Amino acid sequence: GTFMYILGVIDDLKYLPPMVKFVGQIAIACAVYYNGIRIEFITNFFGGGLSHFGNVVCFIVTILWIVGITNTVNLIDGLDGLAAGTAAIASLSIAYVAYIHGMYLVSCSMLAVSGGALGFLPFNFYPAKIFMGDGGSLFLGFSIATLSILGPVKGAAVIAVIVPVVVLGLPIFDTAF
């Protein structure tokens, strides 16, 4: 998270070309992968059990998830309060799913992310007194992406896989379009 925040702050202070920023995000996501935070399976929706990924697919899916969610939060940071509000809702949803599955550390971490976003919101509504910048939005997106991998997405069934995607549906579709 610290490295992603530093990358964002550098981009805020001194414009980084998009490709440099993207390569930095991929490098940080690779470091996360190599430290054991991975999407190794998904729930098989059409039958029982899990669909396990091979090493290559696991790597690609994990990197795409981390970089994709990080950038979706960064891209919606243009409107006052939208990124912080979306991050707060996503964090609270993931915290709840982690809690009901007994993943209390992930739940507390997501509550902390949500608390930070909610504390920031009153100062970011129109007319905004402060702005999140790339440092804040990249950190929020990265936190949501990695903590959702740590908790419910790895350890839970259908609901835990669907919740982060549904909660982040608007930014994901915004990024896709």
Secondary structure in CASP SS format (residue, H / E / C, confidence):
PFRMAT SS
TARGET T0000
AUTHOR 0000-0000-0000
METHOD secondary structure of the structure
MODEL  1
G C 1.00
T H 1.00
F H 1.00
M H 1.00
Y H 1.00
I H 1.00
L H 1.00
G H 1.00
V H 1.00
I H 1.00
D H 1.00
D H 1.00
L H 1.00
K C 1.00
Y C 1.00
L C 1.00
P C 1.00
P H 1.00
M H 1.00
V H 1.00
K H 1.00
F H 1.00
V H 1.00
G H 1.00
Q H 1.00
I H 1.00
A H 1.00
I H 1.00
A H 1.00
C H 1.00
A H 1.00
V H 1.00
Y H 1.00
Y H 1.00
N C 1.00
G C 1.00
I C 1.00
R C 1.00
I C 1.00
E C 1.00
F E 1.00
I E 1.00
T E 1.00
N C 1.00
F C 1.00
F C 1.00
G C 1.00
G C 1.00
G C 1.00
L E 1.00
S E 1.00
H E 1.00
F C 1.00
G C 1.00
N H 1.00
V H 1.00
V H 1.00
C H 1.00
F H 1.00
I H 1.00
V H 1.00
T H 1.00
I H 1.00
L H 1.00
W H 1.00
I H 1.00
V H 1.00
G H 1.00
I H 1.00
T H 1.00
N H 1.00
T H 1.00
V H 1.00
N H 1.00
L H 1.00
I H 1.00
D H 1.00
G H 1.00
L C 1.00
D C 1.00
G C 1.00
L H 1.00
A H 1.00
A H 1.00
G H 1.00
T H 1.00
A H 1.00
A H 1.00
I H 1.00
A H 1.00
S H 1.00
L H 1.00
S H 1.00
I H 1.00
A H 1.00
Y H 1.00
V H 1.00
A H 1.00
Y H 1.00
I H 1.00
H C 1.00
G C 1.00
M C 1.00
Y H 1.00
L H 1.00
V H 1.00
S H 1.00
C H 1.00
S H 1.00
M H 1.00
L H 1.00
A H 1.00
V H 1.00
S H 1.00
G H 1.00
G H 1.00
A H 1.00
L H 1.00
G H 1.00
F H 1.00
L H 1.00
P H 1.00
F H 1.00
N H 1.00
F C 1.00
Y C 1.00
P C 1.00
A C 1.00
K C 1.00
I C 1.00
F C 1.00
M C 1.00
G H 1.00
D H 1.00
G H 1.00
G H 1.00
S H 1.00
L H 1.00
F H 1.00
L H 1.00
G H 1.00
F H 1.00
S H 1.00
I H 1.00
A H 1.00
T H 1.00
L H 1.00
S H 1.00
I H 1.00
L H 1.00
G H 1.00
P H 1.00
V H 1.00
K H 1.00
G H 1.00
A C 1.00
A C 1.00
V H 1.00
I H 1.00
A H 1.00
V H 1.00
I H 1.00
V H 1.00
P H 1.00
V H 1.00
V H 1.00
V H 1.00
L C 1.00
G H 1.00
L H 1.00
P H 1.00
I H 1.00
F H 1.00
D H 1.00
T H 1.00
A H 1.00
F C 1.00
END
